[in-house]
Amino acid sequence: MTSVLKCIFDKLNMTMHVLEMPWARAKRELRTGKVDGLFLTSENNISLGQPTNPIYLEKWHAYSSKPVKALGDSPRLGVIRGSDEQQWLQSHGVDFFMEAVSYSQLIKQLYADRVQAFIADSKTLEPDRFGNTDSDKLYSTFLRYAAKTLTFSKHYVAANPGLVHRFNASISACNTEVTQLSALERNKILDYVKTTVLPQFDSKMLEKISEKLVTTQPVQALITSEDEEWQKAFAEGKQTDTAKRILTNQISLRLREVKKNNPVIGEIMLTNSDGLLIAASDYTSDYWQGDEQKIISLEGADYSLSDIQYDESTRKFIAHFTCRLTKSIRDNDSGNAAILIVGVLLEDLLIESFLF
């Protein structure tokens, strides 16, 4: 991460100096302002100062000497003492684990059958970093990913207003891993949408959407004017008459119900073929979605799946699935098709697949 940080600070025309010290001391130094920032910090540490957006995503796996299905309902787990993995397990009510001081020790415990599986970031066990060929023989089951941030001291943020915002804007250019979906993540999202979301749109629902499309064809000048009013009202915490009408129509009420029954969904909305909002589960910042990448990238494709996006307000990761509902809409009129946009909360989706 030092090379990523150097890249970011170079873009900000700033220099950095990296100090290495014990974790407890580093936290004390941050609180007193003797160091300006601390990395890699996790969700449990961000109260120490002001965190940035994630600069790294740990890919957590369960490693075992046998296939996961052969481990039973409550396998004995091994964790590094005091690690984020241990705290995460405890927060989910899991307490049947043994502690170790190193991954070498965990692997020895695994092959001695003292533990049946242990949890670690996948990069930790890469052969070129770990230096142990035994790690190649382990079964690996993906669990979740955990965000790691840089936390600036409150003193430094106060002396450098706007720094965190500028830092966040430079992260993706210096570490594309933060925004790229893995093949496994893509498949999980697509499977979830196919099996859980799309079946919600039965013939009755599709008929209502089709009828709404017919009545939603304002001229571009009107769209621009209403979109500007909408964005201004949203920023002020208010709603325009158009927003109130859309958010209370029958389709929006149904989308809200779908979201409530499926906590993995962060938001779900429908637009016409031009990207004009016709229904939404939540109050969105824009009335016209047509200039956003999640719709632009749909051109010439059956569906679109966005990169990982990070919501600073909720500290959640989201990816947007977009598709046209042409084949099921009455008359199959692709020129006036409904566009479905589903925001999937990635970490919630992955945590739900936790096997223990």
Secondary structure, DSSP 8 states (H G I E B T S, - for coil): -HHHHHHHHHHTT---------HHHHHHHHHHTSSSEEEEE-TTTGGGSEE-S-SEEEEEEEEESS-GGGS-SS--EEEETT-HHHHHHHHTT---EEEESSHHHHHHHHHTTS-SEEEEEGGGG-HHHH--GGGGGSEEEEEEEEEEEEEE-HHHHHHSTTHHHHHHHHHHHH-GGGT---HHHHHHHHHHIIIIIGGG--HHHHHHHHHHHHT----HHHHHHHHHHHHHHHHTT---HHHHHHHTSHHHHHHHHHHHH-TTEEEEEEE-TT-BEEEESS--S-SB-TTSHHHHTTTTSSEEE---EEETTTTEEEEEEEEE-TTTSGGG-GGG--EEEEEEEHHHHHHTT---
